[in-house]
Amino acid sequence: MDLNYNKQVEELLKNKQSRLEKQIAELKEMVIPEGLDSAVGRVSRMDAINNRSVNEAALRKKIVHLKSIESALRDINNPDFGKCIKCGKMIQKERVMLMPESKVCVDCAG
């Protein structure tokens, strides 16, 4: 891949990384458990528990996504960056620009 293309992909990855880090920080705040001594009713407490559960799932998903972004950033200067790990062909540029952390081409992903 050419140097300009790699710089574009690296910039996309860094932007995604920054957004994910902010979202993860926000979600971490949202999953802090309510203290038992807080003055909320039983229904409100059940609602908070449910919301926390949803936010914990979102947090786990974002952390996994961030790890894939960080991995792609480490590999960006590797000569095999952009090659499908299944078939070995180059991943379509459009796919890389949309999902720079992708390690498989469209054909192998389907």
Order of alpha helices (4+ residues) and beta strands (2+ residues): alpha-alpha-alpha-alpha
